[in-house]
Amino acid sequence: MQLVVGLGNPGAEYARTRHNAGFWWVDRIAERHRAVWREEPKFHGAVARVVDGEADVWLLKPFTYMNLSGRAVGAMARFYKIAPERLLVAHDELDFAPGTVKLKRGGGVAGHNGLKDIAAHLATPNFWRLRIGIGHPGVGSDVAAYVLSPPRSEELGAIEQAIARGLEVWPLLARGQMEAAMQKLHTKR
């Protein structure tokens, strides 16, 4: 991997919301490696760099708000000439229960506007995704309010467990060993 993006919305009012699960995951990577976030206007977000053994990875948190995430991702990918298959996007996933985390490459965006915008800016959906389950409110018209509200305490614990499982495969992800990471992540415990 060359670029790992965590999706979310900037600002204190969104910091604890379900939609920010991708931010939470990349923040944990930065903490683990003592990487320092710095605001980078040309990339429309905050960036940090992780150098660990043979892995040299950029982290990005777009500050464009979720629906315009592609602006930040596209700017950074173009600047550093990062191919879509060398990009991992961590995001909240309505279709998975809290506690579930899965890795996949490409595919549809399932109504996720952040992923939709990234695919549009990259002109392909063929990038890697770390999908962090947040659950579904049950009714489509409740989705916006649901993703923009904090999880209940039991949901938060499960989401944190999913984030921790994603962090367990971070060394494989950082080295681009995606199939090995997928196998480890998707193996039932």
N, C-alpha and C positions, 0 to 999 in steps of 0.2 A: 504494500500500500504506500501511496505517496501522500494522499490527502484523506483525512477522516473528518467528516462533518457531523456535528450534532445539531439536530433541528430543534427549534424552540422559538419563543418570543422574548425580546429583550424587555428589561424593566422589572422593578420590584413587584408590580401587580401581577406579573405572570410567572415569577420565579418558582412558585410551588404548584403550578398547574400541571395536569396530566400531559398537556401538549409539549411540555419542556423535558420530557424523559430523555430525548437525545442530548440536550444540554447537560443533563445530570450525568450521563455516561461519559461524555468527553471531559467534563470537569474532573471526574474521578481519574481518568487517564492522566490529565495534567497534574493533579495532586500526586499521583503515584510517582511521576517522574520529575516532580518539582519544576515543571514547565511553567513559565510565566505568560499569562494572557496579556496581549497588548492590542489596543484598538488600532485597526488598520483601515483607514477610510477608502483606499483604492480597492479593498476587498469587501467593503460594506459589512464589517463585522470585527470580531476579535480573533486573533490568531495566536498560536503557540507552536513551538517546535519540540519534538521529542526525538532525541538521538539515543538509541539503546542498542549497543552492539552493532550488528549490520543494518539495523532498521533506522531510517531517517524519515520521519513522518511529520507532515504539517497537520495541525488541528485547526478547525474553523468553527466558530459559532456565528452564523449570520445574524446581523442586527436589522435585517430588512423586514422583519416579521415573517411568520411562517409562509404565507401565501406567495411571497416574493423571494423565497430562499434561493431560487435559481440565479438571481442577479449576483449574489455573493459567490456562490459555488462556481458559476460560469466565469466570473472575473478571475478567480484564483486559479482555476483549471487552465484557462487560456494563458495567463501570465507565466505559469510554471510548466506549461505544455504537458499537463497531466491527462492521460487517456482515461476515458470513463471506466475501463476495467481496473484501473489503479485507484479508484475512488470508492470509499465506504461511507454511507450515510446512515447514521443512527437516528431512529425516529420512533415515535409512539405508534402503536398498532391497535386499532379498535377491534380488529377481528380475533385478537388473542386475549385470553383471560389474563388478569394481572398475575405475574409470576412466570409467564411464558416469554422466551426469547429465542428467536430463530434468525438464521442467516440465509440470504438468497441473493442471486444475481439476476438482475433484469426483471421482466414481467410487468404486469399492470401496476397502476398506482392506487387502485381501489378507492378512488375518491379523495385521496390524501393530496391536498392542494400544494403542500411543500414539495412532495415528490413530483407532482405534475409540472410544477414550474422548473424544477431542476432538469427533468427530462426534456422540457422545451428548450432550455438554454444550452443543454449539451447536445441537442438534436438526436438523442437516443435515451431509452430507458435502461440501457445495458450497463448499469453500475451496481455495485454491491450495496445491500441494505441489511442493517442489523435492526430487526423489528422487535421492539420492546412492548409487550402486551400491557394494555391499560384497561381492557374490557370495553364493553359497549353499553350505552344506557338503555338499549332495548327498543327505542323509538328513534327513527331517523331524524325527526324534527328536533330532538333533544341533543344531538351530537355536538353542535357548536357550544352550547352552555356546558356540556359535560367535559369536553376537552379543555375548556378554559376555566375549570374549577379544580381545586385541590382534591386528590384522592382521599377517600376515607382511610382511617388509620390501618385497617386490615389490608386494604388495597395497596397502600403505600409500602407496607412491609413486604408484600409480594412483589411489587415493582422493584424495590431495592434488592430483593433476592435475584430477580431477573438481571438487573444491572450487574450484580456481583458475578453471576454466571457468564455474562458477556465479557467481564474483565478477566475471567479465568482463561479465556482463549485469546486475550489481547496479544501475547507474545507471538502466537501463530498468525494473527491478523496483521500485525506490524511487519512481519517478514513476508507477507503475501501468500502464506500457506493456507489458502481459503478452504480447500477441500478438507484438509486436516482439521481446521477450526470448525467447519460445518459438522463433520463427523463427531467430534468431541461435544459440541454444543447440543446436537440433536440426539445424542445417546441418552436413553432413559437411565436415571439413577436408581 
